[in-house]
Amino acid sequence: MPRLTLGGGVLGTVAAAALALAACGGTSYSGSAGASGAGAQSSSDTSTPNLSTPTAAPATPPAPAAATVMTASNARLGTIVVDNGGMTLYTLTSNGRAVACTGQCLNFWPPLTVPSGTTPTGGPGTGTLGTTTAANGSRQVTINGLPVHRFSGDSGAGMTNGQGIHSFGGVWQVVKAGASAGAAAGGGNSAPTSSSAYGY
């Protein structure tokens, strides 16, 4: 670059250097911006999750449905059959045959039911399970061919206050585990209870 003379001497040299720096300053700034841009580009290249797109949660298998009936140990009657809430199940029979529980009977002895289209399930010792249509139109569970009911006089799980009651045309018996068809009631475990004890 030709040397400019501005008043000569040191002052001229300083002025020339200032002009040279000014001339190169644009390139220097552009380089800085370019470095900045490169940094931004580098940052955008890093892989980051897209928070606006929800990720699918891992599939959780549905919890198995509780068995409709199961067995329970009773100090007086041995192993009996109960519903999945622990309430004792009963059958109403006369001379070994099922007696239909209708009308007022259903208020005191509600049938054990399952939703339409489902099959009752049970563990070992609960007998052969099936369904029938109850007098109120519900899908009632049967054990070894006999419709089963709970008793309104049992206020808690495992109670057997309905055992041996004579009412509604038959005798109510607790369903015993392992009983065969026609003997699901497990009669003979206790003396019949007078129906006047509960009024049912």
Residue, then its C-alpha position, 0 to 999 in steps of 0.5 A: m500500500p502506498r504511504l500517505t503523507l499527512g503532515g509528515g513524520v509520526l503523525g502521518t504514519v499513525a493516520a495511515a495505520a488508522l486508515a488501514l484498520a478502518a479499511c480492514g474493519g468490515t472484514s473483521y466484523s464480518g468474520s466475527a458474525g460468521a463465527s457467531g453464525a457458525g456457532a448458532q449452526s453448530s447449536s442447531d445441529t444438536s439433537t433435541p427432543n420435540l416437546s410439541t409431539p407427545t410420546a406414546a406411554p408404554a402399553t400397560p397390560p390390564a389388571p386381571a379381573a377378580a374371580t367371581v367366587m372363591t373359597a374361605s375357611n369358616a370355623r364352624l362349617g369348614t371351607i365355604v364358597v364366598d363372592n369376591g368381597g368375601m360374602t357367604l353364598y347360599t342356595l335355596t333347595s327343597n328335597g335337593r332341588a332348587v327353589a326359585c327366589t322371587g319377589q320379596c325373597l330377592n330383597f332378603w337374599p340378593p342373587l350373585t350376578v355377573p354382567s351380561g356377556t361375561t362368564p363367572t370365574g372361580g378358583p379350585g374347590t368352587g365347583t362348576l360355575g354357570t349362569t341362569t336368568a334370575a326372577n329380576g332378569s339379571r344374569q345369576v351365577t350358579i354353582n353345580g347347577l344351583p343359583v346362589h345368593r347372598f344374605s342381607g342378614d350377613s353384615g360382614a365377610g365370612m358371616t353365615n347367619g343364613q345357614g339352615i333358615h327355612s323360608f320362601g319354600g325351602v331351606w337356605q344352606v351355605v355353599k360348601a367347597g368341593a360339593s357335587a351337583g345336588a349337594a352344593a348346599g352342604g346340608g347337615n352341618s348345623a341344625p335348621t334355624s327357625s325362620s323367626a330368628y331373622g324374619y326372612 
